[in-house]
Amino acid sequence: MLCILFSQAVRSWSGELLVDDFGQGARPEWEHRTFRNRSETRYEVVPVDGGMALRAESLSSASGYVMRIRLDPREYPVLEWRWKVENILEKGDARTKAGDDYPARVYVVFRGRGRLRSTVLNYIWANRLPQGEMIPSSYHQDAMMIAVRSGTDDVGRWKMERRDLRDDYRQAFGSEPPMIAAVAVMTDADDTGEAAVAYYDFIRFLKAR
């Protein structure tokens, strides 16, 4: 079922699998995942800077936009995306539960092996965590937070990112990555009680070279 879902949800060209560029709106395979006792982040595709992108607005809220997939990271080990934030969170601090909020994050969920839980690489736009640093989530030890961007220097600017999932997974968990089970974005400000706006665009996986 997941294989069928993936083939329908992702547009394939030579060397890449495009999850979504939001040019025709959000693909129907996206799921809005909410959390108990949390207000919802608002996600909508809007025109911005001459194109279309997914806009996320959090007002002391947290919920994610998730697409379930089944993908072998040995075949497609590179994740690319474009994002922009309007602000960072002043109280944001990836090292504490009270500060575990991010104006933007893109994450990849890997299937659990046997009785092991799923593992997660969480690519974040941080506040205090230095760019390039990787630490376990303050909530879940099986999720690693990676500060792809940090601070205010790039606020208001589109930034293109590229990550090698195999390298990041080996550094995070000390082993080869299992199958990819989902890709997601999330803008959240529930722990800090602040507000954040971010834009996501052109999410894709690239083949190994």
MOJOCOR-V255753 format. One record per residue. N is the residue number from 1. PHI is phi as a letter, one per 30 degrees, with the letter a starting at -180 (999 if undefined). PSI is psi in radians with two decimals (NA if undefined). NEAR is the number of other C-alpha atoms within 12 Angstrom. Layout:
BEGIN
n: (N/N)
phi: (PHI/PHI)
psi: (PSI/PSI)
near: (NEAR/NEAR)
END
This chain:
BEGIN
n: (1/2/3/4/5/6/7/8/9/10/11/12/13/14/15/16/17/18/19/20/21/22/23/24/25/26/27/28/29/30/31/32/33/34/35/36/37/38/39/40/41/42/43/44/45/46/47/48/49/50/51/52/53/54/55/56/57/58/59/60/61/62/63/64/65/66/67/68/69/70/71/72/73/74/75/76/77/78/79/80/81/82/83/84/85/86/87/88/89/90/91/92/93/94/95/96/97/98/99/100/101/102/103/104/105/106/107/108/109/110/111/112/113/114/115/116/117/118/119/120/121/122/123/124/125/126/127/128/129/130/131/132/133/134/135/136/137/138/139/140/141/142/143/144/145/146/147/148/149/150/151/152/153/154/155/156/157/158/159/160/161/162/163/164/165/166/167/168/169/170/171/172/173/174/175/176/177/178/179/180/181/182/183/184/185/186/187/188/189/190/191/192/193/194/195/196/197/198/199/200/201/202/203/204/205/206/207/208/209)
phi: (999/d/d/d/e/d/d/d/d/c/d/c/b/e/i/b/b/d/d/a/c/h/d/c/j/d/d/d/d/d/c/d/c/c/b/d/i/b/d/c/d/c/c/a/d/b/d/a/h/i/b/c/a/d/c/b/b/c/c/h/b/a/a/c/c/b/b/d/b/b/b/d/d/d/d/b/d/c/c/b/a/b/b/a/b/d/a/c/c/d/c/d/a/d/d/b/d/d/c/d/b/b/d/a/a/b/b/b/c/c/d/d/c/i/c/d/d/d/c/b/c/c/c/c/c/d/c/c/d/d/e/j/d/b/b/d/d/d/c/b/d/c/b/c/c/b/d/d/b/a/i/c/e/c/e/i/c/d/b/c/c/b/b/d/d/d/d/d/d/d/d/d/b/i/a/d/d/d/d/d/c/a/b/a/b/a/c/b/b/d/d/d/i/c/b/a/b/b/b/b/a/h/d/a/c/c/d/d/c)
psi: (-0.77/-0.61/-0.74/-0.79/-0.74/-0.78/-0.54/-0.56/-0.42/2.28/2.24/2.26/3.02/2.05/-0.06/2.73/1.94/2.03/-0.92/2.42/0.02/0.29/-0.48/0.45/3.11/2.38/2.56/-0.25/-0.20/2.45/2.35/1.88/2.15/2.91/2.54/2.38/0.50/2.37/2.76/2.41/2.52/2.19/2.30/2.56/2.24/2.75/2.36/2.29/0.72/0.06/-2.84/2.54/2.85/2.06/2.34/2.26/2.14/2.24/1.55/0.66/2.95/2.14/2.78/2.83/1.98/2.45/2.09/2.36/3.02/1.95/2.40/2.03/-0.25/-0.53/-0.70/1.42/-0.13/2.32/2.28/2.59/2.93/2.42/2.84/2.47/2.59/-0.32/2.85/3.02/2.07/-0.61/0.02/2.30/1.88/-0.24/-0.09/2.68/-0.64/-0.41/0.24/1.09/2.64/2.36/-0.48/2.48/2.52/2.24/2.72/2.26/2.28/2.48/2.48/2.63/2.21/-2.13/0.04/2.56/2.85/2.63/2.71/2.35/2.09/1.86/2.02/2.69/1.75/3.03/-1.21/-0.53/2.17/2.56/2.31/-0.24/2.59/2.23/2.74/2.62/2.51/-0.22/-0.65/2.10/-0.29/0.18/2.23/2.33/2.18/2.05/1.64/-0.68/2.70/2.41/-2.90/-0.09/-0.65/0.22/2.35/0.02/2.41/2.33/2.32/2.30/2.61/2.23/2.42/1.88/-0.61/-0.82/-0.78/-0.70/-0.74/-0.75/-0.66/-0.74/-0.07/0.41/3.05/2.53/2.45/-2.99/2.52/2.34/-0.38/2.72/2.54/2.81/2.69/2.39/2.11/2.53/0.51/-0.63/-0.64/-0.34/0.38/-2.84/2.60/2.59/2.33/2.83/2.46/2.53/2.71/1.07/2.19/2.74/2.49/2.56/2.74/2.54/NA)
near: (10/19/18/14/22/29/19/23/29/33/22/19/13/13/17/24/32/31/40/38/29/32/22/17/21/30/27/20/25/29/22/25/23/21/16/11/11/20/22/26/33/31/34/26/25/24/18/22/13/8/18/24/32/39/33/39/35/38/26/27/33/39/34/34/37/30/35/34/33/28/36/27/32/22/24/29/32/32/37/34/37/31/41/38/39/29/31/38/39/26/28/34/32/41/27/21/20/22/29/38/45/56/53/52/46/47/39/48/34/35/27/17/16/8/7/11/16/25/33/36/45/42/47/47/50/44/34/27/30/22/23/19/26/27/32/28/29/20/19/21/18/24/29/34/44/37/35/35/37/32/28/22/19/22/26/20/20/23/24/21/27/24/31/27/41/29/21/35/35/17/21/27/26/11/15/22/34/31/31/39/30/37/42/38/44/45/51/45/42/34/30/28/24/28/32/38/36/44/46/47/40/33/37/35/37/29/24/19/12)
END
